[in-house]
Amino acid sequence: MRDPHAERGSSTAETTIIISVIALVLMFAVVVGRITVATAAVEAAARDAARQASMARTASEAEANAASSAEESLRSRGVSCEALAVDTETGGFAQEAGTPAVVVAHVSCTVPLEDVGFPGFGGGMVREASFTSPLDPYRGRQE
C-alpha cells in the first residue's frame, strides 16, 4: 500500500511543466503571428510601391515614389523594420511612348523578433515581396 503523502509534490511539478509548455506555445503563436502580419504588410507595400512608381513621369521620380509609398504602407499597417530596402526596376521608362512597359518594386523588410523572447528567434526575420505594375503606354516618359 502506498503512502498518500509520498506523492505530495507531484501535482506541483506537473502544473509547472504544463504552464511552461503553455507559455512556450503562446510565445510561438506570437512569433508566427508577427511573421504572418509582416509578410502580408510587405506584400502590400510592394504592391503600393509598384503602383506609385508606375504613375511617375521619370525613373528617378518612380524610385522616390516607390520608397516613400513602401515606408508609408508599412507604417500604416503597424510594421516596423530593422532594415527596409526598396529596389525599383525602372527600365520601362526607357521605352518609347506607345510601347507596353512595366515597373517592378522589390521590398525587403527585416522584422525584429528580439522582444518576443522565444528561443531560437533572436535577431530578425527577413520578409521579401515583389510586384509588377504596368506603365501607361500612352503617357510620355523620361528616363
C-alpha atoms as an extended CHARMM CRD file, in Angstrom:
* protein
*
       143  EXT
         1         1  MET       CA              0.0000000000        0.0000000000        0.0000000000  PROA      1               0.0000000000
         2         2  ARG       CA              1.3000000000        3.4400000000       -0.9490000000  PROA      2               0.0000000000
         3         3  ASP       CA              1.5650000000        6.3330000000        1.3880000000  PROA      3               0.0000000000
         4         4  PRO       CA             -0.6500000000        9.1860000000        0.0040000000  PROA      4               0.0000000000
         5         5  HSD       CA              1.7960000000       11.7670000000        1.3800000000  PROA      5               0.0000000000
         6         6  ALA       CA              4.7170000000       10.3380000000       -0.6390000000  PROA      6               0.0000000000
         7         7  GLU       CA              3.4680000000       11.9550000000       -3.9040000000  PROA      7               0.0000000000
         8         8  ARG       CA              2.6030000000       15.3280000000       -2.3990000000  PROA      8               0.0000000000
         9         9  GLY       CA              4.8630000000       17.4390000000       -4.7070000000  PROA      9               0.0000000000
        10        10  SER       CA              3.9970000000       15.6800000000       -7.9680000000  PROA      10              0.0000000000
        11        11  SER       CA              0.9840000000       17.8720000000       -8.7380000000  PROA      11              0.0000000000
        12        12  THR       CA              3.1220000000       20.9980000000       -8.2980000000  PROA      12              0.0000000000
        13        13  ALA       CA              5.7460000000       19.6220000000      -10.6910000000  PROA      13              0.0000000000
        14        14  GLU       CA              3.0810000000       18.6440000000      -13.2400000000  PROA      14              0.0000000000
        15        15  THR       CA              1.4840000000       22.0900000000      -13.0390000000  PROA      15              0.0000000000
        16        16  THR       CA              4.8460000000       23.7810000000      -13.5310000000  PROA      16              0.0000000000
        17        17  ILE       CA              5.5680000000       21.6840000000      -16.6110000000  PROA      17              0.0000000000
        18        18  ILE       CA              2.1220000000       22.3240000000      -18.0850000000  PROA      18              0.0000000000
        19        19  ILE       CA              2.3690000000       26.0830000000      -17.5020000000  PROA      19              0.0000000000
        20        20  SER       CA              5.8200000000       26.1270000000      -19.1300000000  PROA      20              0.0000000000
        21        21  VAL       CA              4.5530000000       24.2760000000      -22.1890000000  PROA      21              0.0000000000
        22        22  ILE       CA              1.5410000000       26.6020000000      -22.4890000000  PROA      22              0.0000000000
        23        23  ALA       CA              3.8180000000       29.6580000000      -22.2300000000  PROA      23              0.0000000000
        24        24  LEU       CA              6.0820000000       28.3190000000      -25.0000000000  PROA      24              0.0000000000
        25        25  VAL       CA              3.0860000000       27.6120000000      -27.2430000000  PROA      25              0.0000000000
        26        26  LEU       CA              1.7690000000       31.1520000000      -26.6830000000  PROA      26              0.0000000000
        27        27  MET       CA              5.1670000000       32.7180000000      -27.4120000000  PROA      27              0.0000000000
        28        28  PHE       CA              5.4510000000       30.6230000000      -30.5750000000  PROA      28              0.0000000000
        29        29  ALA       CA              1.9740000000       31.8010000000      -31.6280000000  PROA      29              0.0000000000
        30        30  VAL       CA              3.0690000000       35.4210000000      -31.1400000000  PROA      30              0.0000000000
        31        31  VAL       CA              6.1550000000       34.8570000000      -33.3240000000  PROA      31              0.0000000000
        32        32  VAL       CA              4.1290000000       33.1530000000      -36.0610000000  PROA      32              0.0000000000
        33        33  GLY       CA              1.5100000000       35.9050000000      -35.9000000000  PROA      33              0.0000000000
        34        34  ARG       CA              4.1030000000       38.6540000000      -36.1760000000  PROA      34              0.0000000000
        35        35  ILE       CA              5.7410000000       36.9480000000      -39.1620000000  PROA      35              0.0000000000
        36        36  THR       CA              2.3800000000       36.4320000000      -40.8780000000  PROA      36              0.0000000000
        37        37  VAL       CA              1.3500000000       40.0620000000      -40.3740000000  PROA      37              0.0000000000
        38        38  ALA       CA              4.7470000000       41.2880000000      -41.5760000000  PROA      38              0.0000000000
        39        39  THR       CA              4.5880000000       39.0840000000      -44.6810000000  PROA      39              0.0000000000
        40        40  ALA       CA              1.1790000000       40.4560000000      -45.6320000000  PROA      40              0.0000000000
        41        41  ALA       CA              2.3100000000       44.0180000000      -44.9440000000  PROA      41              0.0000000000
        42        42  VAL       CA              5.4580000000       43.6340000000      -47.0700000000  PROA      42              0.0000000000
        43        43  GLU       CA              3.3970000000       42.2240000000      -49.9420000000  PROA      43              0.0000000000
        44        44  ALA       CA              1.0140000000       45.1740000000      -49.6870000000  PROA      44              0.0000000000
        45        45  ALA       CA              3.9540000000       47.5900000000      -49.5210000000  PROA      45              0.0000000000
        46        46  ALA       CA              5.4340000000       46.0990000000      -52.7100000000  PROA      46              0.0000000000
        47        47  ARG       CA              2.0850000000       46.4440000000      -54.4620000000  PROA      47              0.0000000000
        48        48  ASP       CA              1.6830000000       50.0550000000      -53.3140000000  PROA      48              0.0000000000
        49        49  ALA       CA              5.2840000000       50.8900000000      -54.2440000000  PROA      49              0.0000000000
        50        50  ALA       CA              4.9010000000       49.4800000000      -57.7660000000  PROA      50              0.0000000000
        51        51  ARG       CA              1.6100000000       51.2970000000      -58.2720000000  PROA      51              0.0000000000
        52        52  GLN       CA              3.0300000000       54.6420000000      -57.1480000000  PROA      52              0.0000000000
        53        53  ALA       CA              6.1480000000       54.1270000000      -59.2650000000  PROA      53              0.0000000000
        54        54  SER       CA              4.0280000000       53.3970000000      -62.3400000000  PROA      54              0.0000000000
        55        55  MET       CA              2.3330000000       56.8000000000      -62.0530000000  PROA      55              0.0000000000
        56        56  ALA       CA              5.6150000000       58.7320000000      -62.1730000000  PROA      56              0.0000000000
        57        57  ARG       CA              6.9210000000       60.5180000000      -65.2900000000  PROA      57              0.0000000000
        58        58  THR       CA             10.6120000000       59.7750000000      -64.7370000000  PROA      58              0.0000000000
        59        59  ALA       CA             12.6510000000       56.8590000000      -63.4330000000  PROA      59              0.0000000000
        60        60  SER       CA             14.0830000000       58.8900000000      -60.5480000000  PROA      60              0.0000000000
        61        61  GLU       CA             10.6120000000       60.0860000000      -59.5590000000  PROA      61              0.0000000000
        62        62  ALA       CA              9.4030000000       56.4680000000      -59.7250000000  PROA      62              0.0000000000
        63        63  GLU       CA             12.1600000000       55.3220000000      -57.3480000000  PROA      63              0.0000000000
        64        64  ALA       CA             11.3750000000       58.1100000000      -54.8780000000  PROA      64              0.0000000000
        65        65  ASN       CA              7.6280000000       57.4240000000      -55.0630000000  PROA      65              0.0000000000
        66        66  ALA       CA              8.1640000000       53.6970000000      -54.5400000000  PROA      66              0.0000000000
        67        67  ALA       CA             10.3830000000       54.1800000000      -51.4840000000  PROA      67              0.0000000000
        68        68  SER       CA              8.0760000000       56.6700000000      -49.7710000000  PROA      68              0.0000000000
        69        69  SER       CA              4.9850000000       54.6160000000      -50.6000000000  PROA      69              0.0000000000
        70        70  ALA       CA              6.5010000000       51.4040000000      -49.1870000000  PROA      70              0.0000000000
        71        71  GLU       CA              7.5370000000       53.1650000000      -45.9690000000  PROA      71              0.0000000000
        72        72  GLU       CA              4.0900000000       54.6870000000      -45.5300000000  PROA      72              0.0000000000
        73        73  SER       CA              2.3370000000       51.4090000000      -46.3070000000  PROA      73              0.0000000000
        74        74  LEU       CA              4.3460000000       49.5220000000      -43.6750000000  PROA      74              0.0000000000
        75        75  ARG       CA              3.9120000000       52.3130000000      -41.1110000000  PROA      75              0.0000000000
        76        76  SER       CA              0.1330000000       52.3970000000      -41.6430000000  PROA      76              0.0000000000
        77        77  ARG       CA             -0.0160000000       48.6410000000      -41.0260000000  PROA      77              0.0000000000
        78        78  GLY       CA              1.9840000000       48.9210000000      -37.8110000000  PROA      78              0.0000000000
        79        79  VAL       CA              5.0340000000       47.0300000000      -39.0880000000  PROA      79              0.0000000000
        80        80  SER       CA              8.4470000000       48.3520000000      -38.1320000000  PROA      80              0.0000000000
        81        81  CYS       CA             11.5330000000       47.1580000000      -39.9690000000  PROA      81              0.0000000000
        82        82  GLU       CA             15.0610000000       46.9730000000      -38.6080000000  PROA      82              0.0000000000
        83        83  ALA       CA             16.2040000000       47.2740000000      -42.2160000000  PROA      83              0.0000000000
        84        84  LEU       CA             13.9960000000       48.3070000000      -45.1290000000  PROA      84              0.0000000000
        85        85  ALA       CA             15.1460000000       48.0900000000      -48.7360000000  PROA      85              0.0000000000
        86        86  VAL       CA             13.0780000000       49.1910000000      -51.7120000000  PROA      86              0.0000000000
        87        87  ASP       CA             14.5500000000       48.4070000000      -55.1160000000  PROA      87              0.0000000000
        88        88  THR       CA             12.6910000000       49.5990000000      -58.1910000000  PROA      88              0.0000000000
        89        89  GLU       CA             13.2990000000       48.3070000000      -61.7110000000  PROA      89              0.0000000000
        90        90  THR       CA             12.6440000000       51.3320000000      -63.8940000000  PROA      90              0.0000000000
        91        91  GLY       CA             13.9010000000       50.0820000000      -67.2770000000  PROA      91              0.0000000000
        92        92  GLY       CA             10.3990000000       50.5190000000      -68.6970000000  PROA      92              0.0000000000
        93        93  PHE       CA             10.8300000000       54.2850000000      -68.6140000000  PROA      93              0.0000000000
        94        94  ALA       CA             13.4330000000       53.9600000000      -71.3990000000  PROA      94              0.0000000000
        95        95  GLN       CA             10.7950000000       52.5080000000      -73.7440000000  PROA      95              0.0000000000
        96        96  GLU       CA              9.1310000000       54.8480000000      -76.2260000000  PROA      96              0.0000000000
        97        97  ALA       CA              5.5960000000       56.0110000000      -75.5230000000  PROA      97              0.0000000000
        98        98  GLY       CA              3.0870000000       53.6150000000      -77.0730000000  PROA      98              0.0000000000
        99        99  THR       CA              5.2190000000       50.6030000000      -76.1420000000  PROA      99              0.0000000000
       100       100  PRO       CA              3.9920000000       48.3860000000      -73.3130000000  PROA      100             0.0000000000
       101       101  ALA       CA              6.3460000000       48.5540000000      -70.3180000000  PROA      101             0.0000000000
       102       102  VAL       CA              6.3370000000       47.7540000000      -66.6200000000  PROA      102             0.0000000000
       103       103  VAL       CA              7.9350000000       48.8640000000      -63.3910000000  PROA      103             0.0000000000
       104       104  VAL       CA              8.8200000000       46.3310000000      -60.6890000000  PROA      104             0.0000000000
       105       105  ALA       CA              9.1350000000       47.0920000000      -56.9830000000  PROA      105             0.0000000000
       106       106  HSD       CA             11.0830000000       44.7700000000      -54.6700000000  PROA      106             0.0000000000
       107       107  VAL       CA             10.5810000000       45.3530000000      -50.9250000000  PROA      107             0.0000000000
       108       108  SER       CA             12.6670000000       43.6910000000      -48.2170000000  PROA      108             0.0000000000
       109       109  CYS       CA             11.9790000000       44.1890000000      -44.5070000000  PROA      109             0.0000000000
       110       110  THR       CA             13.8350000000       42.7130000000      -41.5440000000  PROA      110             0.0000000000
       111       111  VAL       CA             11.1990000000       42.1750000000      -38.8590000000  PROA      111             0.0000000000
       112       112  PRO       CA             12.5920000000       42.4270000000      -35.3020000000  PROA      112             0.0000000000
       113       113  LEU       CA             11.8940000000       39.4380000000      -33.0630000000  PROA      113             0.0000000000
       114       114  GLU       CA             14.1700000000       40.0560000000      -30.0430000000  PROA      114             0.0000000000
       115       115  ASP       CA             11.3470000000       41.3990000000      -27.9030000000  PROA      115             0.0000000000
       116       116  VAL       CA              9.3360000000       38.1760000000      -28.2070000000  PROA      116             0.0000000000
       117       117  GLY       CA             11.9080000000       36.1950000000      -26.2470000000  PROA      117             0.0000000000
       118       118  PHE       CA             11.2110000000       32.8550000000      -27.9260000000  PROA      118             0.0000000000
       119       119  PRO       CA             14.2990000000       30.6190000000      -28.0060000000  PROA      119             0.0000000000
       120       120  GLY       CA             15.8940000000       30.4440000000      -31.4470000000  PROA      120             0.0000000000
       121       121  PHE       CA             14.1890000000       33.5690000000      -32.7980000000  PROA      121             0.0000000000
       122       122  GLY       CA             16.7310000000       36.2090000000      -31.7940000000  PROA      122             0.0000000000
       123       123  GLY       CA             17.5440000000       38.9840000000      -34.2230000000  PROA      123             0.0000000000
       124       124  GLY       CA             15.1010000000       39.4040000000      -37.0340000000  PROA      124             0.0000000000
       125       125  MET       CA             13.4770000000       37.6240000000      -39.9250000000  PROA      125             0.0000000000
       126       126  VAL       CA             13.6480000000       38.9440000000      -43.4850000000  PROA      126             0.0000000000
       127       127  ARG       CA             10.3890000000       39.1940000000      -45.4190000000  PROA      127             0.0000000000
       128       128  GLU       CA             10.5360000000       39.9950000000      -49.1360000000  PROA      128             0.0000000000
       129       129  ALA       CA              7.9930000000       40.6600000000      -51.8550000000  PROA      129             0.0000000000
       130       130  SER       CA              7.9100000000       41.9520000000      -55.4310000000  PROA      130             0.0000000000
       131       131  PHE       CA              5.1380000000       43.4130000000      -57.5090000000  PROA      131             0.0000000000
       132       132  THR       CA              4.9010000000       44.4480000000      -61.1490000000  PROA      132             0.0000000000
       133       133  SER       CA              2.7700000000       47.3270000000      -62.3650000000  PROA      133             0.0000000000
       134       134  PRO       CA              2.2720000000       48.3810000000      -65.9950000000  PROA      134             0.0000000000
       135       135  LEU       CA              3.2230000000       51.8000000000      -67.2620000000  PROA      135             0.0000000000
       136       136  ASP       CA              0.5850000000       53.6800000000      -69.2190000000  PROA      136             0.0000000000
       137       137  PRO       CA              1.6610000000       53.1540000000      -72.8430000000  PROA      137             0.0000000000
       138       138  TYR       CA              0.1010000000       56.4330000000      -73.9750000000  PROA      138             0.0000000000
       139       139  ARG       CA              1.7110000000       58.7190000000      -71.4280000000  PROA      139             0.0000000000
       140       140  GLY       CA              5.0530000000       60.3670000000      -72.0780000000  PROA      140             0.0000000000
       141       141  ARG       CA              8.0660000000       59.0010000000      -70.2200000000  PROA      141             0.0000000000
       142       142  GLN       CA             11.5390000000       60.2030000000      -69.4920000000  PROA      142             0.0000000000
       143       143  GLU       CA             14.4670000000       58.0970000000      -68.3850000000  PROA      143             0.0000000000
